[in-house]
Amino acid sequence: MPPENPVVTAARPAVSAQPPTATRSLVEEFKEGLDAPICLTWELTYACNLSCVHCLSSSGRRDPRELSTEECFAVIDELERLQVFYVNIGGGEPMLRPDFFEILEYAAAHHVGVKFSTNGTFIDCAAAERLASMDYLDIQISIDGADADVNDAVRGEGSFAAARTAMDHLRDAGFGPFKISLVVTRHNVDQLDGFKAIADEYGAQLRVTRLRPSGRGVDSWEQLHPTQAQQRQLYHWLLDRPDVLTGDSFFHLSAFGESLPGLNLCGAGRVVCLIDPVGDVYACPFVIHDEFLAGNVRDEGNFTRVWRESDLFTSLREPGAEGACTSCGSYDACQGGCMASKFFVGLELTDPDPECVLGNAEPLLASLGASGGTVPVPSGDHSRPGVPVPSPVTLRPTRRRRH
């Protein structure tokens, strides 16, 4: 999960040798990278009791190579030394790890804030009370529909009821203002007011994120991503509700006119990254593919060396090759869009975002379709054999190419 529109009062020195100046914007500083990420996403396990149709990591089965408890503690020690603001813990379902609470408590003891995302299934009364007693902790409960019909079509039967029960337990335990997180699709965009009403009912904060064609989403993105009309609907809804968090998911929408609150920048390898369950470090949670693998925390020099010295992250921080978007009058607002969304639909990274609100990607996407073009395959599928993936639509076969 990207940072929640962070306000950085004293940005760490840039990795670039060029010193910051008063005339350079914060976005320009961040493009060159920092000596430590503002925050990072850490998937503790690929194990999951659900099989969401858009799961960015195709989770389900645990990987036997996942980091041990001691290795997780070592990562936290390193994040403390780097003064990382906080870590987004996810999965899979992170609460399936037997040492989940040990990891949270160790992070709190070492002043590393934790935000973790969960489907809520394992938050019973006792778990809610234990979570409520902890410091430096934020919780996001994931739902993808404001009712069971829409949610369960994407996340699995019974998942909406389980999430609402978890919210009840957190409220009853006095946890405080947790977050409710949703991925916007063409099936739930008309329910945005309903999601906000649920959040208000619990005194929670709503967080909306963008659907990317990552993981199992590669197969469902074409049928699930919002239409152009729905993109405009979402844009105006967000403008009217600055209290709703977006994690800078929708900076491509800023081409409509007024910029949405936040950095409006792809921070992959610059201010954010991903550590996966086996310690692999990727540029961001949505590009789990060998082309965006920077190293492993088990390598010599551990995470710090990967972040500061890997060839991949160094290249991402350098000025990019000029593409079609740089001649567009809206480039400064949308920054060319999302790298992961381009990559997993078969576009080049210098091409327009596939959901470009000006329609600049449509000829390229049509050309790919006409030529029988294929798309990259995510690096790993951890889906559980024999467990059906929910589908709210009839999915067409996806043509793929391997890199």
KOLLO-815925 format. One record per residue (C-alpha): x, y, z; residue in three letters. Coordinates in steps of 0.25 Angstrom, whole numbers, padded with zeros to 4 digits, always signed. Example, Ala and Ser with C-alpha at 12.3 -4.5 7.8 and 13.67 -1.06 7.14 Angstrom:
+0049-0018+0031ALA+0055-0004+0029SER
end
This chain:
+0000+0000+0000MET+0006+0014-0004PRO+0007+0024+0007PRO-0005+0032+0011GLU-0002+0045+0005ASN+0010+0047+0014PRO+0014+0060+0019VAL+0029+0060+0020VAL+0035+0071+0029THR+0049+0067+0027ALA+0052+0058+0015ALA+0064+0050+0016ARG+0076+0053+0007PRO+0073+0049-0007ALA+0081+0037-0013VAL+0085+0046-0024SER+0097+0054-0022ALA+0090+0066-0026GLN+0087+0074-0014PRO+0073+0079-0011PRO+0070+0093-0013THR+0059+0103-0009ALA+0054+0104-0023THR+0052+0089-0025ARG+0038+0083-0022SER+0036+0071-0012LEU+0032+0063-0024VAL+0045+0065-0031GLU+0053+0061-0019GLU+0045+0049-0018PHE+0047+0045-0032LYS+0062+0044-0029GLU+0059+0035-0018GLY+0062+0036-0003LEU+0073+0028+0005ASP+0061+0020+0012ALA+0047+0018+0008PRO+0036+0026+0014ILE+0028+0014+0016CYS+0028+0000+0010LEU+0019-0012+0008THR+0023-0025+0014TRP+0015-0037+0011GLU+0017-0047+0022LEU+0011-0059+0015THR+0004-0064+0003TYR-0005-0072+0011ALA-0019-0068+0010CYS-0033-0073+0014ASN-0039-0065+0002LEU-0037-0065-0013SER-0041-0051-0017CYS-0042-0050-0032VAL-0033-0037-0032HIS-0022-0042-0022CYS-0009-0035-0026LEU+0000-0046-0021SER-0009-0058-0026SER-0009-0062-0011SER-0014-0075-0005GLY-0003-0085-0002ARG+0008-0082+0008ARG+0022-0082+0002ASP+0031-0091+0011PRO+0043-0082+0008ARG+0036-0070+0015GLU+0045-0062+0025LEU+0046-0068+0039SER+0042-0061+0051THR+0056-0057+0054GLU+0058-0052+0040GLU+0046-0044+0041CYS+0052-0038+0054PHE+0065-0035+0046ALA+0057-0027+0036VAL+0050-0019+0046ILE+0064-0016+0053ASP+0068-0011+0039GLU+0056-0002+0037LEU+0058+0004+0051GLU+0072+0008+0047ARG+0067+0014+0034LEU+0056+0021+0041GLN+0045+0016+0032VAL+0033+0023+0036PHE+0024+0011+0036TYR+0022-0002+0029VAL+0009-0007+0022ASN+0008-0022+0026ILE-0001-0031+0017GLY-0001-0044+0010GLY-0008-0053+0007GLY-0015-0052+0020GLU-0004-0048+0030PRO-0012-0053+0042MET-0010-0067+0037LEU+0005-0066+0042ARG+0006-0073+0056PRO+0016-0062+0059ASP+0008-0050+0055PHE+0006-0044+0068PHE+0021-0046+0072GLU+0025-0038+0059ILE+0015-0027+0062LEU+0020-0026+0077GLU+0034-0026+0072TYR+0032-0015+0062ALA+0025-0007+0073ALA+0036-0009+0083ALA+0046-0004+0072HIS+0038+0008+0068HIS+0034+0004+0055VAL+0019+0007+0052GLY+0010-0004+0046VAL-0002-0003+0037LYS-0007-0017+0034PHE-0018-0021+0024SER-0027-0032+0027THR-0040-0039+0022ASN-0044-0039+0037GLY-0047-0054+0038THR-0038-0056+0049PHE-0041-0044+0058ILE-0050-0050+0068ASP-0052-0043+0082CYS-0039-0048+0088ALA-0031-0043+0076ALA-0038-0030+0075ALA-0035-0027+0090GLU-0020-0031+0088ARG-0019-0022+0076LEU-0026-0010+0084ALA-0015-0011+0094SER-0004-0009+0085MET+0003+0004+0081ASP+0008+0009+0067TYR-0003+0000+0060LEU-0013+0003+0050ASP-0023-0007+0043ILE-0029-0008+0030GLN-0041-0017+0028ILE-0043-0020+0013SER-0057-0021+0006ILE-0060-0019-0008ASP-0075-0017-0008GLY-0084-0009+0001ALA-0093-0021+0002ASP-0091-0036+0002ALA-0095-0038-0012ASP-0085-0029-0018VAL-0074-0032-0008ASN-0075-0047-0008ASP-0075-0048-0024ALA-0061-0043-0023VAL-0056-0048-0009ARG-0063-0061-0007GLY-0076-0065+0000GLU-0077-0061+0014GLY-0066-0051+0013SER-0074-0038+0015PHE-0081-0044+0028ALA-0067-0048+0033ALA-0062-0034+0031ALA-0074-0027+0038ARG-0072-0036+0050THR-0057-0032+0051ALA-0062-0017+0050MET-0071-0020+0061ASP-0061-0027+0070HIS-0051-0015+0068LEU-0061-0005+0072ARG-0066-0013+0084ASP-0051-0014+0088ALA-0049+0001+0087GLY-0038+0000+0077PHE-0041+0014+0071GLY-0042+0019+0057PRO-0038+0007+0048PHE-0039+0008+0033LYS-0048+0001+0023ILE-0041-0001+0010SER-0047-0004-0004LEU-0042-0006-0018VAL-0051+0002-0028VAL-0057-0007-0039THR-0068-0004-0049ARG-0077-0012-0040HIS-0076-0004-0027ASN-0073+0010-0032VAL-0088+0013-0030ASP-0087+0009-0016GLN-0077+0019-0011LEU-0087+0026-0003ASP-0090+0013+0004GLY-0076+0010+0007PHE-0075+0024+0013LYS-0087+0021+0021ALA-0081+0008+0027ILE-0068+0015+0031ALA-0076+0026+0038ASP-0084+0016+0045GLU-0071+0011+0052TYR-0064+0024+0053GLY-0054+0018+0043ALA-0047+0025+0031GLN-0050+0020+0017LEU-0038+0017+0008ARG-0040+0015-0007VAL-0030+0009-0016THR-0028+0006-0031ARG-0030-0007-0038LEU-0017-0012-0044ARG-0016-0023-0054PRO-0006-0030-0045SER-0006-0044-0039GLY-0020-0050-0042ARG-0024-0037-0046GLY-0017-0039-0060VAL-0029-0048-0063ASP-0040-0039-0058SER-0035-0025-0060TRP-0041-0023-0074GLU-0055-0027-0068GLN-0054-0020-0055LEU-0047-0007-0057HIS-0056+0005-0057PRO-0061+0011-0070THR-0057+0025-0074GLN-0070+0030-0069ALA-0068+0024-0056GLN-0054+0029-0055GLN-0060+0043-0056ARG-0071+0040-0046GLN-0060+0035-0036LEU-0051+0047-0039TYR-0062+0057-0035HIS-0066+0048-0023TRP-0052+0048-0018LEU-0050+0063-0020LEU-0063+0066-0011ASP-0058+0057+0000ARG-0043+0060+0003PRO-0044+0052+0016ASP-0045+0039+0008VAL-0031+0033+0007LEU-0026+0029-0007THR-0011+0025-0004GLY-0008+0033-0017ASP-0015+0022-0025SER-0022+0031-0035PHE-0012+0042-0039PHE-0016+0038-0054HIS-0029+0044-0051LEU-0023+0058-0049SER-0023+0060-0064ALA-0038+0063-0062PHE-0033+0077-0057GLY-0031+0080-0042GLU-0021+0070-0036SER-0025+0061-0025LEU-0019+0063-0011PRO-0006+0056-0009GLY+0008+0054-0016LEU+0002+0049-0029ASN+0014+0042-0033LEU+0018+0028-0035CYS+0028+0025-0024GLY+0032+0011-0028ALA+0047+0009-0024GLY+0048+0024-0020ARG+0040+0025-0007VAL+0033+0012-0006VAL+0035-0003-0010CYS+0031-0017-0006LEU+0037-0028+0002ILE+0030-0042-0001ASP+0029-0054+0008PRO+0042-0060+0004VAL+0050-0047+0005GLY+0050-0043-0010ASP+0049-0027-0011VAL+0041-0022-0023TYR+0039-0008-0027ALA+0025-0007-0023CYS+0014-0017-0018PRO+0007-0017-0032PHE+0019-0021-0040VAL+0022-0035-0035ILE+0030-0039-0047HIS+0045-0042-0050ASP+0047-0030-0057GLU+0044-0022-0045PHE+0052-0030-0035LEU+0063-0022-0028ALA+0069-0033-0019GLY+0066-0040-0006ASN+0067-0037+0009VAL+0076-0049+0011ARG+0086-0044+0001ASP+0099-0038+0006GLU+0096-0024+0011GLY+0082-0028+0013ASN+0070-0018+0010PHE+0079-0006+0012THR+0088-0010+0001ARG+0076-0014-0008VAL+0069+0000-0006TRP+0082+0008-0008ARG+0090+0001-0018GLU+0082-0009-0027SER+0083-0006-0041ASP+0068-0006-0043LEU+0065+0004-0032PHE+0076+0013-0037THR+0071+0013-0051SER+0057+0016-0046LEU+0062+0029-0040ARG+0069+0034-0052GLU+0062+0043-0062PRO+0053+0034-0071GLY+0053+0033-0086ALA+0043+0043-0092GLU+0031+0036-0096GLY+0018+0040-0103ALA+0012+0046-0090CYS+0023+0057-0088THR+0017+0065-0100SER+0003+0064-0093CYS-0002+0077-0086GLY-0007+0068-0074SER+0007+0061-0072TYR+0010+0070-0060ASP-0003+0066-0053ALA-0003+0051-0056CYS+0012+0048-0058GLN+0009+0038-0068GLY+0001+0029-0059GLY+0004+0015-0053CYS+0016+0007-0057MET+0009-0006-0052ALA-0004-0004-0060SER+0004-0001-0073LYS+0013-0013-0071PHE+0003-0024-0069PHE-0006-0020-0080VAL+0006-0021-0090GLY+0009-0006-0091LEU+0023+0000-0091GLU+0026+0008-0078LEU+0027+0021-0087THR+0013+0019-0092ASP+0001+0026-0086PRO-0006+0019-0075ASP-0017+0009-0080PRO-0027+0017-0072GLU-0023+0030-0078CYS-0035+0039-0076VAL-0032+0046-0089LEU-0032+0033-0097GLY-0018+0034-0101ASN-0015+0019-0098ALA-0028+0014-0106GLU-0021+0013-0120PRO-0009+0005-0114LEU-0018-0004-0106LEU-0026-0007-0119ALA-0014-0009-0127SER-0009-0020-0117LEU-0023-0026-0117GLY-0023-0026-0133ALA-0009-0032-0134SER-0012-0043-0124GLY-0003-0037-0114GLY+0000-0043-0101THR+0003-0038-0087VAL+0013-0042-0076PRO+0011-0053-0066VAL+0013-0049-0051PRO+0024-0057-0045SER+0017-0066-0036GLY+0003-0072-0035ASP+0000-0077-0021HIS-0014-0080-0023SER-0019-0092-0015ARG-0022-0104-0025PRO-0036-0108-0025GLY-0041-0095-0019VAL-0050-0087-0029PRO-0047-0072-0031VAL-0059-0064-0030PRO-0063-0057-0042SER-0074-0046-0044PRO-0073-0047-0059VAL-0070-0057-0069THR-0055-0056-0072LEU-0049-0057-0085ARG-0036-0065-0087PRO-0024-0055-0086THR-0013-0056-0096ARG+0000-0056-0089ARG+0015-0055-0092ARG+0027-0058-0084ARG+0038-0049-0081HIS
end
